[in-house]
């Protein structure tokens, strides 16, 4: 946040311009995918331990014929770990899609080839589309 002094001497918050980055390099996406996969393995272990602890707590409550506390720290930790796992999975899927997306816009590429290499285009059409005797 930035501040400016008004004529009366007060500080006033000034909105900063933020530039959004839409494109990431393949190296950045690959790095994210690698680190996110590692984080998934750690988080799934945390989730499993929390689920085990919550299950033990639930069993103890059932034996004692008490109400199960679904807001216990173990239950909360399990829910948080599961939410983190889901977000990571979506992030990895998005990164993989972006990594596998072709960098070339095929329509523009075809137009470029037709305009600049007519002999190749004619030869390709003759070889692949014209009837052979």
Phi, psi and omega in degrees: 000144177245152180235149171232156176268129177278167179302333180277356178094005179272154174275137178232134179286134178245131179290136178265148176280136182241131179262128181268133178261118182262333184249135177240151180288159179297327179296318179295316180296319179295319179297316179300314182299317180297312182292324180292323178296319177296317180297325178298318181295319178294314183292325179292328176293318177298316180298315181297316178297319180294320178295319178298314180295319179293322178296318178296319179296318179296318179298317179297321179293321179295317180298321181276001181055043177250164178290138179281131180266099181281357177258017179293160179303325179293317178297316180297316180297320178296317179295319180295319179295320179295318178297319179295320178299315181297318179296318179297319180298317178296318179298318179294317179300317179297316180297319180294320177300316180292325178292324184272349180293138179289143180279344186259133173280111189297325179298314180293325179296315180297316178301317180299315181294316181298317181290319189262343181224065184297327181294324177291321181295314180297316180298317180296317180295317180298316184288328189252336187239336181280147181293140179262139180277000000 
